[in-house]
Amino acid sequence: MDIQSYINAHRERFMEEWASLIRIPSVSCQAEHKADMLKCAGRWKELLLAAGCQKAEVLPSKGNPFVYAEYKANSQQLRANGQQAPTVLVYAHYDVMPVEPLDLWKSNPWEPEIRDGRLYARGADDDNGQAMIQAKAFEYLVHEGLMACNVKFIFEGEEEIGSPSLEAFLEDHKELLKADIILVSDTSMIGKETPSITTGLRGLAYWEIEVDGPNRDLHSGHFGGAVKNPINALCEMLSQVVDKDGRITIPHFYDDVLPIPQAEREMIAQIPFSQEKYNKAIDVDDVFGEVGYSTLERNSCRPSFDICGIWGGYTGEGSKTVLPSKAFAKVSCRLVANQDHAKISQAFIDYIASIAPKGVRVKVTPMHGGQGYVCPIDIPAYKAAEKGFEIAFGKRPLAARRGGSIPIISAFEQILGCKTILMGFGLEQNAIHSPNESMDLEVWEKGIVAVTEFYKEYAK
């Protein structure tokens, strides 16, 4: 039986199994759902065993438990050349974001509803929907005796809160999780008609800045012009971090930034994109960024600096003429592959100290960070993923870096020593993390086909 026939024959069961996960409110950031995390992990254990894994267990961690499962190809499924079958480690997460505000949902977020070819629910895409793509492709290949790879699954329950337990878990289970390649479905495509494989993610460095001035808020009439205003000082410092050409001015910031290969720039240029529509969608009359790069290059392949929040002084109703005693800001840099977030974090701290004016005291506190990631497009696993997309979607996928950060991907490479293939099937309109999250059911089924073909090709 071919994969599409298998999907057709088992579609109703697939949907009910998917629904059984959605009905569990596995919200990792809310303590009231602690029991639901364990329940969801247990349900994934059941589903992976039913799909054909020979072993599955729920493993404890410092936080929410991990689900581990494995399948070892038998002697008849080994490759023709006599070598051992390659091992694929499939990563996903079973925790989801909160559903609030509930009044913006058109249907119950914990009860899947199908409308206009899409399944609506929390976790429909991120990540229960995409994890089910992996599980069902695996099930088909095992059921039909076609799985010629060893497969390991590791599902975590803390991705939506920054994966605080993951690195320690990886360190403690290096041998158990040993693999040739890691496969992740937790990213998106450029569009339904423009399939793509995410080949790069930006890293992140994040800080909080505190500026202290006088020992209390002062009357701006009595002290204005004679005492350094902490908010003014903070704005002066932050205005110096990016120059008029969009370049970040932190000394040595660009030392490790690699140029975008010309072949990749040419591929980026093939991505359907309208600058006019982009501006209109976010209601701006123009864009700003590093001179010499397109918008799509700036927001995926080049680093950036942003003030994420700034506060201090009086912001209530009416007016209050004060010179505030304190000012605060939260700021971040998106980093690119080869930039070390710890190195950049210290460079920023040193830079702010060097430009801090007299009359105030400045404290910069690192909050969190993570490394960027780039996947080579010439390795066998990438070629296998490319082939899978081409068969499923009818056209060769574009290689596309994305501007967001998934720090766990670089952790996989650093700790487990292998690359990750990001076979994501999300779409922008899926509205992950938002009310009315959904999954396009046609794309979902094509995703199962694509992953199936990946395994076939990779095992060759």
GUTOR-829502 format. One record per residue (C-alpha): residue number from 1; residue in three letters; x, y, z. Coordinates in Angstrom, 2 decimals, decimal comma. Each point is the difference from the previous one (the first is absolute). Layout:
<drendos>
> NUM;ALA;X;Y;Z
...
</drendos>
This chain:
<drendos>
> 1;MET;0,00;0,00;0,00
> 2;ASP;1,38;3,42;-0,89
> 3;ILE;0,10;2,79;2,56
> 4;GLN;-3,00;1,95;-1,31
> 5;SER;-2,16;-3,14;-0,02
> 6;TYR;1,11;-0,68;3,57
> 7;ILE;-0,97;3,53;1,06
> 8;ASN;-3,39;-0,37;-1,71
> 9;ALA;-0,65;-3,33;1,70
> 10;HIS;0,95;1,24;3,48
> 11;ARG;-0,97;3,69;-0,15
> 12;GLU;-2,81;-0,24;2,55
> 13;ARG;2,26;-1,75;2,52
> 14;PHE;2,83;2,46;-0,64
> 15;MET;-2,32;2,90;0,74
> 16;GLU;-1,34;-1,52;3,20
> 17;GLU;3,51;-0,73;1,29
> 18;TRP;1,00;3,57;-0,80
> 19;ALA;-3,12;1,22;1,84
> 20;SER;0,86;-2,11;3,04
> 21;LEU;3,17;2,07;0,43
> 22;ILE;-1,69;3,33;-0,61
> 23;ARG;-2,59;-0,71;2,71
> 24;ILE;2,79;-0,08;2,60
> 25;PRO;0,77;3,63;1,03
> 26;SER;3,77;-0,48;0,22
> 27;VAL;0,86;3,63;0,78
> 28;SER;3,52;-0,09;1,42
> 29;CYS;0,09;3,56;1,33
> 30;GLN;-3,02;-0,42;2,30
> 31;ALA;0,44;-1,98;3,22
> 32;GLU;-3,66;-1,07;0,00
> 33;HIS;0,75;-2,22;-3,01
> 34;LYS;2,83;-1,98;1,60
> 35;ALA;-2,06;-3,19;0,01
> 36;ASP;-0,96;0,58;-3,64
> 37;MET;3,68;-0,01;-0,98
> 38;LEU;0,41;-3,51;1,38
> 39;LYS;-3,27;-1,10;-1,60
> 40;CYS;1,08;1,30;-3,42
> 41;ALA;3,39;-1,66;0,29
> 42;GLY;-1,74;-3,27;0,82
> 43;ARG;-2,31;0,35;-2,99
> 44;TRP;2,96;0,55;-2,33
> 45;LYS;1,62;-3,14;1,43
> 46;GLU;-3,15;-1,97;-0,89
> 47;LEU;-0,16;1,44;-3,51
> 48;LEU;3,66;-0,65;-0,79
> 49;LEU;-0,28;-3,60;1,14
> 50;ALA;-3,13;-0,43;-2,11
> 51;ALA;1,81;1,52;-2,98
> 52;GLY;2,64;-2,73;0,13
> 53;CYS;2,69;0,98;2,49
> 54;GLN;1,46;-3,01;1,78
> 55;LYS;0,61;2,01;3,16
> 56;ALA;-1,47;3,18;1,48
> 57;GLU;0,28;1,57;3,43
> 58;VAL;-0,62;3,20;1,88
> 59;LEU;3,29;1,22;1,46
> 60;PRO;0,27;2,47;2,88
> 61;SER;1,93;3,26;-0,16
> 62;LYS;0,48;3,01;2,26
> 63;GLY;-3,24;1,32;-1,46
> 64;ASN;-2,68;-1,64;-2,12
> 65;PRO;0,69;-3,56;-1,17
> 66;PHE;1,39;-1,05;-3,35
> 67;VAL;-1,49;-2,67;-2,24
> 68;TYR;2,56;-2,35;-1,52
> 69;ALA;-0,74;-2,72;-2,53
> 70;GLU;2,05;-2,05;-2,43
> 71;TYR;-0,19;-2,32;-2,96
> 72;LYS;2,86;-2,17;-1,24
> 73;ALA;-0,10;-1,13;-3,61
> 74;ASN;0,17;-3,79;-0,35
> 75;SER;2,52;-1,89;-2,10
> 76;GLN;-2,24;-0,05;-3,08
> 77;GLN;-0,26;3,78;0,11
> 78;LEU;3,73;0,73;0,00
> 79;ARG;1,49;1,71;-2,98
> 80;ALA;1,13;-2,13;-2,94
> 81;ASN;3,66;0,83;0,48
> 82;GLY;0,03;-1,79;3,33
> 83;GLN;0,66;3,02;2,18
> 84;GLN;-2,17;0,75;2,99
> 85;ALA;-3,13;2,04;-0,51
> 86;PRO;0,34;3,72;0,77
> 87;THR;-1,58;1,31;3,18
> 88;VAL;-2,45;2,90;-0,06
> 89;LEU;-0,88;1,84;3,21
> 90;VAL;-3,43;1,68;-0,22
> 91;TYR;-0,52;2,95;2,33
> 92;ALA;-3,34;1,64;0,81
> 93;HIS;-1,69;1,64;2,98
> 94;TYR;-3,35;-0,82;1,56
> 95;ASP;-0,49;3,21;2,00
> 96;VAL;-2,10;2,83;-1,40
> 97;MET;-0,58;3,68;0,59
> 98;PRO;-2,85;1,35;2,17
> 99;VAL;-3,29;0,61;-1,83
> 100;GLU;-0,89;3,38;1,49
> 101;PRO;-1,75;2,21;-1,01
> 102;LEU;-2,75;-2,58;-0,33
> 103;ASP;-2,58;2,43;-1,38
> 104;LEU;2,02;0,31;-3,23
> 105;TRP;-0,34;-3,70;-0,83
> 106;LYS;-2,77;-0,94;-2,43
> 107;SER;-0,12;-3,53;1,41
> 108;ASN;1,13;-1,89;3,09
> 109;PRO;3,83;-0,01;-0,12
> 110;TRP;0,09;-3,39;1,76
> 111;GLU;-2,48;-1,68;-2,36
> 112;PRO;1,18;-0,14;-3,63
> 113;GLU;-2,40;1,34;-2,61
> 114;ILE;0,42;-0,28;-3,75
> 115;ARG;-1,02;3,02;-2,08
> 116;ASP;0,84;0,73;-3,63
> 117;GLY;2,66;-2,69;-0,26
> 118;ARG;1,78;1,00;3,20
> 119;LEU;0,05;-1,51;3,49
> 120;TYR;-0,34;2,65;2,72
> 121;ALA;1,28;-0,57;3,54
> 122;ARG;2,91;0,85;2,28
> 123;GLY;2,91;-2,16;-1,11
> 124;ALA;-1,57;-0,67;-3,38
> 125;ASP;3,33;1,03;-1,51
> 126;ASP;2,42;0,76;2,86
> 127;ASP;0,93;-2,71;0,60
> 128;ASN;-2,44;-2,88;0,38
> 129;GLY;-1,12;0,34;-3,60
> 130;GLN;3,51;-0,07;-1,41
> 131;ALA;1,10;-2,73;2,42
> 132;MET;-2,89;-2,13;-1,29
> 133;ILE;1,38;0,43;-3,53
> 134;GLN;3,19;-1,67;1,20
> 135;ALA;-1,84;-2,73;1,88
> 136;LYS;-2,27;-0,93;-2,89
> 137;ALA;2,77;-0,10;-2,62
> 138;PHE;1,90;-2,29;2,35
> 139;GLU;-3,09;-2,17;0,58
> 140;TYR;-0,56;-0,51;-3,71
> 141;LEU;3,58;-1,05;-0,69
> 142;VAL;0,07;-2,46;2,90
> 143;HIS;-3,44;-1,40;-0,82
> 144;GLU;0,97;-0,58;-3,64
> 145;GLY;3,44;-1,44;0,86
> 146;LEU;1,78;2,91;-1,71
> 147;MET;1,83;1,64;2,90
> 148;ALA;3,73;-0,46;-0,65
> 149;CYS;1,17;2,51;2,62
> 150;ASN;0,38;-0,28;3,72
> 151;VAL;-2,25;2,64;1,52
> 152;LYS;0,03;1,63;3,42
> 153;PHE;-2,61;2,46;1,27
> 154;ILE;0,59;2,60;2,70
> 155;PHE;-2,96;2,22;0,88
> 156;GLU;0,31;2,69;2,68
> 157;GLY;-2,53;1,94;2,03
> 158;GLU;1,76;3,32;0,51
> 159;GLU;0,74;1,45;-3,44
> 160;GLU;-2,49;2,83;0,45
> 161;ILE;1,79;1,14;3,16
> 162;GLY;3,52;-0,10;-1,45
> 163;SER;0,87;-3,70;0,51
> 164;PRO;1,69;0,53;3,41
> 165;SER;0,49;-3,74;0,58
> 166;LEU;1,07;-1,02;-3,50
> 167;GLU;3,76;0,59;0,05
> 168;ALA;0,50;-1,91;3,25
> 169;PHE;-2,18;-2,81;-1,36
> 170;LEU;2,09;-0,19;-3,18
> 171;GLU;3,23;-0,07;2,00
> 172;ASP;-1,35;-2,79;2,22
> 173;HIS;-1,27;-2,10;-2,92
> 174;LYS;2,62;0,50;-2,72
> 175;GLU;0,36;-3,70;-0,75
> 176;LEU;-3,75;-0,64;0,02
> 177;LEU;-0,60;2,85;-2,47
> 178;LYS;2,95;-0,71;-2,28
> 179;ALA;-1,03;0,42;-3,64
> 180;ASP;1,23;0,86;-3,49
> 181;ILE;-2,49;2,82;-0,56
> 182;ILE;-2,74;1,78;1,93
> 183;LEU;-3,37;0,60;-1,63
> 184;VAL;-2,26;2,79;1,26
> 185;SER;-3,43;1,10;-1,17
> 186;ASP;-0,59;3,22;1,93
> 187;THR;0,62;2,70;-2,59
> 188;SER;-1,88;1,47;-2,94
> 189;MET;0,06;0,20;-3,78
> 190;ILE;0,02;3,16;-2,07
> 191;GLY;-3,45;-0,89;-1,30
> 192;LYS;-2,33;-2,81;-1,00
> 193;GLU;1,02;0,43;-3,63
> 194;THR;3,62;0,77;0,87
> 195;PRO;1,36;-2,90;2,06
> 196;SER;3,25;0,71;1,81
> 197;ILE;2,43;-1,54;2,43
> 198;THR;1,31;2,14;2,82
> 199;THR;3,79;-0,04;-0,28
> 200;GLY;0,92;2,64;2,54
> 201;LEU;-1,19;1,58;3,24
> 202;ARG;1,29;3,09;1,71
> 203;GLY;1,46;-0,08;3,47
> 204;LEU;-1,02;2,30;2,83
> 205;ALA;1,50;2,16;2,72
> 206;TYR;-2,28;1,88;2,41
> 207;TRP;0,73;2,50;2,76
> 208;GLU;-1,70;2,29;2,52
> 209;ILE;1,52;3,43;0,57
> 210;GLU;-0,51;2,01;3,18
> 211;VAL;1,07;3,63;0,23
> 212;ASP;0,11;1,58;3,48
> 213;GLY;0,21;3,74;0,51
> 214;PRO;-0,99;2,08;3,03
> 215;ASN;-1,20;-1,69;3,18
> 216;ARG;-3,63;0,98;-0,67
> 217;ASP;-2,21;1,47;-2,71
> 218;LEU;0,75;3,72;-0,21
> 219;HIS;-2,08;3,07;-0,85
> 220;SER;0,87;0,68;-3,63
> 221;GLY;-0,33;3,73;0,54
> 222;HIS;2,45;0,05;2,90
> 223;PHE;2,49;-2,51;-1,42
> 224;GLY;-0,61;-0,20;-3,76
> 225;GLY;3,08;1,03;-1,95
> 226;ALA;2,26;-0,44;3,02
> 227;VAL;-0,27;-3,75;0,65
> 228;LYS;0,45;-2,84;-2,51
> 229;ASN;-3,38;-1,52;-0,81
> 230;PRO;0,26;-3,86;0,03
> 231;ILE;-2,54;-0,38;-2,81
> 232;ASN;1,87;2,52;-2,14
> 233;ALA;3,25;-1,83;0,77
> 234;LEU;-1,53;-3,36;-0,92
> 235;CYS;-1,33;1,35;-3,30
> 236;GLU;3,36;1,58;-0,81
> 237;MET;1,80;-3,31;0,50
> 238;LEU;-2,50;-2,10;-1,92
> 239;SER;-0,05;2,44;-2,92
> 240;GLN;3,69;-0,70;-0,52
> 241;VAL;-0,30;-3,78;-0,40
> 242;VAL;-1,18;0,13;-3,64
> 243;ASP;1,38;2,51;-2,51
> 244;LYS;-1,77;1,74;-2,88
> 245;ASP;0,90;-2,86;-2,35
> 246;GLY;-1,59;-2,63;2,23
> 247;ARG;3,35;-1,32;1,24
> 248;ILE;0,42;-0,99;3,64
> 249;THR;2,80;2,03;1,57
> 250;ILE;1,10;-2,39;2,77
> 251;PRO;3,76;-0,51;-0,45
> 252;HIS;0,87;-3,36;-1,60
> 253;PHE;-3,70;-0,82;-0,44
> 254;TYR;0,49;-1,09;-3,62
> 255;ASP;3,29;-1,85;0,50
> 256;ASP;-1,62;-3,43;-0,34
> 257;VAL;-2,83;0,87;-2,38
> 258;LEU;0,35;-1,99;-3,20
> 259;PRO;-1,04;1,52;-3,34
> 260;ILE;-3,12;-1,36;-1,67
> 261;PRO;1,13;-2,35;-2,80
> 262;GLN;-0,93;1,31;-3,43
> 263;ALA;-1,86;-3,22;-0,83
> 264;GLU;-2,16;0,50;3,09
> 265;ARG;-0,67;3,65;-0,86
> 266;GLU;-1,20;-1,16;-3,41
> 267;MET;-2,32;-2,54;1,63
> 268;ILE;-1,36;2,64;2,40
> 269;ALA;-0,71;2,19;-3,04
> 270;GLN;-2,29;-2,78;-1,34
> 271;ILE;-2,28;0,18;3,05
> 272;PRO;-3,31;1,66;-0,94
> 273;PHE;0,07;3,36;1,74
> 274;SER;-1,55;3,41;-0,48
> 275;GLN;1,56;2,85;1,94
> 276;GLU;-3,16;2,04;-0,52
> 277;LYS;-2,25;-2,72;1,43
> 278;TYR;2,42;-0,56;2,87
> 279;ASN;-0,08;3,68;0,95
> 280;LYS;-3,77;0,15;-0,32
> 281;ALA;-0,52;-3,12;2,13
> 282;ILE;1,78;1,57;2,97
> 283;ASP;-1,13;3,56;-0,82
> 284;VAL;3,38;1,68;-0,51
> 285;ASP;0,94;2,38;-2,79
> 286;ASP;3,58;-1,29;-0,24
> 287;VAL;2,37;-2,56;1,48
> 288;PHE;3,39;0,43;1,63
> 289;GLY;2,96;-2,30;0,26
> 290;GLU;3,60;-0,66;-0,85
> 291;VAL;0,98;1,70;-3,25
> 292;GLY;0,82;-2,39;-2,83
> 293;TYR;-2,48;-2,73;0,89
> 294;SER;-3,60;-0,76;-0,95
> 295;THR;-2,79;-0,26;2,54
> 296;LEU;0,03;-3,81;-0,16
> 297;GLU;3,75;-0,07;0,50
> 298;ARG;-0,17;2,46;2,89
> 299;ASN;-2,61;-1,95;1,93
> 300;SER;1,60;-3,42;-0,37
> 301;CYS;3,69;0,09;-0,89
> 302;ARG;1,25;3,17;1,70
> 303;PRO;0,15;0,96;3,69
> 304;SER;-2,25;2,64;1,54
> 305;PHE;-0,42;2,08;3,16
> 306;ASP;-3,35;0,98;1,51
> 307;ILE;-1,32;1,80;3,06
> 308;CYS;-2,74;-2,35;1,19
> 309;GLY;-1,29;2,20;2,82
> 310;ILE;0,90;3,24;1,75
> 311;TRP;-1,48;1,61;3,10
> 312;GLY;0,54;2,41;2,86
> 313;GLY;-1,42;3,17;1,51
> 314;TYR;-3,66;0,95;-0,02
> 315;THR;-2,27;-1,62;-2,59
> 316;GLY;-3,39;0,34;1,68
> 317;GLU;-2,94;2,21;-0,91
> 318;GLY;0,63;3,71;-0,28
> 319;SER;3,37;1,63;0,60
> 320;LYS;2,58;-0,18;2,77
> 321;THR;3,11;2,10;-0,48
> 322;VAL;2,69;-2,25;1,42
> 323;LEU;3,58;-0,85;-0,78
> 324;PRO;-0,08;-3,77;0,65
> 325;SER;2,55;-1,75;2,15
> 326;LYS;0,09;-3,20;-2,09
> 327;ALA;-0,44;-1,22;-3,57
> 328;PHE;-0,14;-3,52;-1,42
> 329;ALA;0,10;-1,74;-3,35
> 330;LYS;-0,07;-3,53;-1,33
> 331;VAL;2,01;-0,43;-3,18
> 332;SER;0,99;-2,87;-2,25
> 333;CYS;2,18;-0,99;-2,91
> 334;ARG;-0,87;-2,62;-2,55
> 335;LEU;3,26;-1,66;-0,94
> 336;VAL;1,09;-2,06;-2,97
> 337;ALA;1,88;-3,27;-0,26
> 338;ASN;3,59;0,14;1,23
> 339;GLN;-0,75;2,80;2,47
> 340;ASP;0,34;-1,15;3,61
> 341;HIS;-2,82;1,37;2,13
> 342;ALA;2,13;0,05;3,17
> 343;LYS;2,77;1,93;-1,76
> 344;ILE;-2,49;2,50;-1,43
> 345;SER;-1,70;0,35;3,38
> 346;GLN;3,24;1,05;1,67
> 347;ALA;0,93;2,29;-2,90
> 348;PHE;-3,30;1,85;0,42
> 349;ILE;0,49;0,35;3,75
> 350;ASP;3,48;1,41;-0,56
> 351;TYR;-1,23;2,36;-2,72
> 352;ILE;-2,81;1,47;2,09
> 353;ALA;2,44;0,51;2,87
> 354;SER;2,34;1,86;-2,35
> 355;ILE;-2,66;2,46;-1,20
> 356;ALA;-1,87;0,43;3,31
> 357;PRO;-0,05;3,74;0,86
> 358;LYS;1,06;1,43;3,32
> 359;GLY;-2,74;0,83;2,48
> 360;VAL;-1,70;-3,40;-0,18
> 361;ARG;0,83;-3,61;0,91
> 362;VAL;-0,66;-2,64;-2,65
> 363;LYS;-0,54;-3,72;0,56
> 364;VAL;-0,43;-2,49;-2,85
> 365;THR;-1,34;-3,46;0,93
> 366;PRO;0,09;-2,87;-2,54
> 367;MET;-3,37;-1,74;-0,13
> 368;HIS;0,39;-2,94;-2,39
> 369;GLY;1,47;-0,95;-3,33
> 370;GLY;0,60;-2,72;-2,56
> 371;GLN;2,10;-0,84;-3,01
> 372;GLY;-1,04;0,33;-3,63
> 373;TYR;-0,04;-2,97;-2,35
> 374;VAL;0,65;-0,68;-3,67
> 375;CYS;-0,54;-3,35;-1,70
> 376;PRO;2,12;-0,86;-3,05
> 377;ILE;-2,14;-0,70;-3,05
> 378;ASP;2,39;-2,56;-1,47
> 379;ILE;-0,17;-2,72;2,68
> 380;PRO;-1,92;-3,25;-0,71
> 381;ALA;-2,73;0,69;2,58
> 382;TYR;-0,77;3,41;-1,50
> 383;LYS;-0,11;-1,50;-3,49
> 384;ALA;-2,40;-2,66;1,30
> 385;ALA;-2,25;2,66;1,53
> 386;GLU;0,13;2,00;-3,24
> 387;LYS;-1,09;-3,09;-1,92
> 388;GLY;-2,83;-0,63;2,45
> 389;PHE;-1,38;3,51;-0,42
> 390;GLU;0,33;-0,19;-3,77
> 391;ILE;-2,03;-3,22;-0,19
> 392;ALA;-2,66;1,20;2,45
> 393;PHE;-0,45;3,57;-1,27
> 394;GLY;0,91;-0,41;-3,65
> 395;LYS;2,86;2,47;-0,01
> 396;ARG;3,48;0,30;1,42
> 397;PRO;-0,02;1,81;3,35
> 398;LEU;1,95;3,19;0,49
> 399;ALA;2,71;0,12;2,64
> 400;ALA;-0,96;2,85;2,32
> 401;ARG;1,51;1,36;3,18
> 402;ARG;-2,50;1,28;2,55
> 403;GLY;0,40;2,99;2,27
> 404;GLY;-1,19;-1,61;3,21
> 405;SER;2,03;-1,90;2,57
> 406;ILE;-0,26;-3,61;1,19
> 407;PRO;2,95;-0,33;2,39
> 408;ILE;-0,55;-3,74;0,47
> 409;ILE;1,11;-0,65;-3,59
> 410;SER;3,51;1,25;0,67
> 411;ALA;-0,04;-1,93;3,30
> 412;PHE;-0,62;-3,20;-1,96
> 413;GLU;3,04;0,64;-2,14
> 414;GLN;2,24;0,97;2,90
> 415;ILE;-0,98;-2,86;2,31
> 416;LEU;-1,00;-2,85;-2,33
> 417;GLY;2,39;0,92;-2,81
> 418;CYS;-2,36;-0,29;-2,94
> 419;LYS;-1,90;2,29;-2,34
> 420;THR;-3,74;0,66;0,01
> 421;ILE;-2,34;0,00;-2,98
> 422;LEU;-2,93;2,37;0,53
> 423;MET;-2,87;-1,57;-1,96
> 424;GLY;-2,70;2,41;1,11
> 425;PHE;-3,49;0,19;-1,52
> 426;GLY;-1,51;3,01;1,72
> 427;LEU;-1,42;3,00;-1,82
> 428;GLU;-0,21;3,63;1,09
> 429;GLN;-3,80;-0,18;0,00
> 430;ASN;0,10;-2,86;2,52
> 431;ALA;0,24;2,69;2,71
> 432;ILE;2,10;-1,99;2,45
> 433;HIS;0,02;1,42;3,56
> 434;SER;-3,11;2,04;-0,91
> 435;PRO;-3,74;-0,54;0,27
> 436;ASN;-1,41;-2,24;-2,75
> 437;GLU;3,21;-1,92;-0,62
> 438;SER;-0,54;-2,42;-2,86
> 439;MET;1,57;-2,47;-2,41
> 440;ASP;-0,67;-0,32;-3,70
> 441;LEU;-1,10;-3,63;-0,40
> 442;GLU;1,25;-0,29;-3,58
> 443;VAL;3,44;1,19;1,08
> 444;TRP;-0,15;-2,34;3,01
> 445;GLU;-0,54;-3,02;-2,23
> 446;LYS;2,68;1,14;-2,44
> 447;GLY;2,31;0,30;2,99
> 448;ILE;-0,53;-3,68;0,77
> 449;VAL;0,89;-0,82;-3,60
> 450;ALA;3,11;2,21;0,11
> 451;VAL;1,33;-1,60;3,20
> 452;THR;-0,72;-3,48;-1,37
> 453;GLU;2,04;0,76;-3,12
> 454;PHE;2,78;1,49;2,16
> 455;TYR;0,49;-3,33;1,76
> 456;LYS;-0,02;-1,94;-3,27
> 457;GLU;2,60;2,28;-1,54
> 458;TYR;2,19;0,32;3,09
> 459;ALA;0,21;-3,77;0,46
> 460;LYS;1,45;-0,50;-3,48
</drendos>
